[in-house]
Amino acid sequence: MNWMRLILREIAFRKLNFSLAVLSVAAAAGCVVAQFTLMRAHDFQTQRLLAAREKEVQQMMARLQDDYRKIMLKLGFNILILPAGASLNDLHNDEQPPILMPEEYAHILASNRVMTINHVLPALTQKVKWPERQRKIILMGVKGEVFIQSPNQKPLLEAVPPGHVVVGYELHQSLGLKPGQTLALMGREFKIAKLMDEKGNADDITLWINLHEAQQLLQLPGKINAILALECNCEADRLAKIRAEIGALLPGTRVIEFASQAITRAEARNRAAEQALASLQHEKESRARLRAQQEAFAAWLIPVVLAAAAVWIALLTWLNVRDRRPEIGLLRALGVRAAQVLGVFIGRAALSGLVGALIGALAGVWTGLRWDTQLPPETIRQVLDASLLAAVILAAPVLAAAAAWVPALVAAQQDPAHILRES
């Protein structure tokens, strides 16, 4: 009798038993494939997210450069004094309270006549909501320079008179404002003193008013968050000297120089790099924790489902052998060898493993890809692991056959005469 025909007849006669074996293998194979596919999808998603994050960092650095140009006002200021712990980005950030310092610091700096700097200008800058226009703007309060080295020098920035406002380009263009008009700002009336030309940066959405009026509107009397100045640019290693002199006079402050592009970029990139590294590190740690959780889950899930499938196949084979003892005895009496009987049960188990592996592999791939809905379609081919699928499809029949080996061996070694007497 043909060996394969015996296997097919055995499967046809015990369809439910065979289906349950296929289902158990499919469940195990599906779990394995789904888990590894999910981890590969996670890895590709991590690479994509980190690449996008690095692009955001580059854009953030470009925005910071615009903020620096705004602080300098393009009028020659090249020294910025900030409270310790504050960054240039904080001047235009409305998501947290501003870090402040006393306005008196500017007068202390002026009265001590630090010879390495000139043109001291205190300022209060904050991003606020303009309630009358229902939009966000940058409000900058200035009162003019409190110190100039020589009486023959002209100020780099004229003071904004009380009751007046200087309007950035985008604001006056979008609102159709004209010089001399009156506008309402946070419940007070201001006369437009000047309309700024287009700068292509944060200046275009800025309103400049008198410093004391800005302090009143923001309810920050006597407070500033920046001091602009001009360095003399006459000595080597001037930045270190400026920081030493100002640090001694104004504790709790930090100095940034804008004199040369090299130093400006260094300051900008250092601050941006710190923010970028912190953000990227947080993203990496978060993704690494998720990856570790997936690995830990797979470490116990996969052995459990494989063991459960093996036990289930062994049990199904044993039940089949027990129910088929009379038929096995009759086949042996008709001359079917023990090896053929063993081959029928082992072949049946291997076939159930192959069919179950194919079904489970397809289901596992679908589940793993569907789990991460943010995975771009173009990366699906990269996520699929052909070697993993081949290994599962090849290993499943072997494991199923191994699980059925002992019950099948018991069936093959039984004495046909003894079986027939019992039947």
Sequence and secondary structure as in RCSB ss.txt:
>XXXX:A:sequence
MNWMRLILREIAFRKLNFSLAVLSVAAAAGCVVAQFTLMRAHDFQTQRLLAAREKEVQQMMARLQDDYRKIMLKL
GFNILILPAGASLNDLHNDEQPPILMPEEYAHILASNRVMTINHVLPALTQKVKWPERQRKIILMGVKGEVFIQS
PNQKPLLEAVPPGHVVVGYELHQSLGLKPGQTLALMGREFKIAKLMDEKGNADDITLWINLHEAQQLLQLPGKIN
AILALECNCEADRLAKIRAEIGALLPGTRVIEFASQAITRAEARNRAAEQALASLQHEKESRARLRAQQEAFAAW
LIPVVLAAAAVWIALLTWLNVRDRRPEIGLLRALGVRAAQVLGVFIGRAALSGLVGALIGALAGVWTGLRWDTQL
PPETIRQVLDASLLAAVILAAPVLAAAAAWVPALVAAQQDPAHILRES
>XXXX:A:secstr
  HHHHHHHHHHHTHHHHHHHHHHHHHHHHHHHHHHHHHHHHHHHHHHHHHHHHHHHHHHHHHHHHHHHHHHTTT
T  EEEEETT  GGGGG  SS    EETHHHHHHHHTT TTEEEEEEEEEEEEEETTTTEEEEEEEE   SB S 
TTS  SS    TTEEEE HHHHHHHT  TT EEEETTEEEEEEEE    SSGGGGEEEEEHHHHHHHTT TTEES
EEEEEE   STTHHHHHHHHHHHHSTTEEEEE SSHHHHHHHHHHHHHHHHHHHHHHHHHHHHHHHHHHHHHHHH
HHHHHHHHHHHHHHHHHHHHHHHTHHHHHHHHHTT  HHHHHHHHHHHHHHHHHHHHHHHHHHHHHHHHHH TTS
 GGGHHHH  HHHHHHHHHHHHHHHHHHHHHHHHHHHTS HHHHHHH 
